Amino acid sequence: MRFAGLKWFNCAKQDALRSFSEGGPSVYYVYLLESVSAQGERYLGMTTDLKERVRDHNAGKSSHTSKFKPWKLISYIAFTDRAKA
């Protein structure tokens, strides 16, 4: 998957990682999942703990995604500002 404005994406990711490593504000991830078992099913979400959230989706802890598990992470973007995410 390619994004228009990939240069912007790289800057946003670097800013988020820098803020996180400096003990700054939380990082907000907007992520896209795709079902492995149900062709064409996708889910867009936001979280501050991406690895844990994907595990939760695959463990069936979300009523919106449990019927289409397992899921694979397609893409994500990191933000330091929740409103921008």
C-alpha positions in Angstrom: 0.0 0.0 0.0 1.4 3.4 -0.9 0.4 6.7 0.5 0.4 10.1 -1.2 2.5 12.4 0.8 4.8 9.6 2.1 7.4 12.3 3.0 4.9 13.8 5.5 4.2 10.3 6.9 7.9 9.8 7.7 8.1 13.1 9.4 5.1 12.4 11.6 6.5 9.0 12.5 9.8 10.5 13.5 8.1 13.2 15.5 6.0 10.6 17.4 9.0 8.4 18.1 11.0 11.3 19.3 8.2 12.5 21.6 7.7 9.0 23.0 11.4 8.4 23.6 11.7 11.8 25.4 8.9 10.9 27.8 6.6 13.3 26.1 2.9 12.9 25.5 1.3 9.7 24.4 1.5 8.5 20.8 -1.8 7.8 19.1 -1.9 5.2 16.4 -4.5 5.1 13.6 -4.4 1.6 12.2 -5.9 -0.5 9.4 -6.6 -4.2 9.9 -7.6 -6.7 7.3 -9.3 -10.0 8.1 -7.4 -13.1 7.1 -10.6 -15.3 7.1 -13.2 -12.9 5.5 -12.1 -11.4 2.2 -12.8 -7.7 2.0 -13.4 -7.1 5.7 -11.3 -4.2 7.1 -11.3 -2.3 10.3 -9.9 1.2 11.1 -9.2 2.1 14.7 -7.1 4.2 17.0 -5.1 3.3 20.1 -2.1 4.2 22.2 -0.9 0.6 22.4 -0.8 -0.9 18.9 0.6 -4.3 19.7 -1.8 -4.9 22.6 -4.8 -3.7 20.5 -4.1 -6.0 17.6 -3.7 -8.9 20.2 -7.1 -7.9 21.6 -8.7 -8.0 18.2 -7.3 -11.4 17.5 -8.4 -12.7 20.9 -12.0 -11.7 20.1 -12.2 -9.0 22.8 -13.9 -6.5 20.4 -17.5 -7.3 19.4 -17.0 -5.4 16.1 -14.1 -7.6 15.0 -14.5 -10.9 16.8 -16.5 -12.6 14.0 -13.9 -11.9 11.3 -10.7 -12.9 13.2 -7.8 -13.4 12.7 -6.7 -10.0 11.6 -3.4 -8.7 10.1 -2.1 -5.2 10.5 -2.0 -3.5 7.1 -0.8 0.0 8.0 -0.6 2.5 10.8 0.2 6.2 11.3 1.5 7.6 14.6 0.4 11.0 15.9 1.3 12.9 19.0 -1.9 14.9 18.9 -5.1 12.9 19.5 -7.2 15.4 17.7 -5.1 15.0 14.5 -5.3 11.2 14.8 
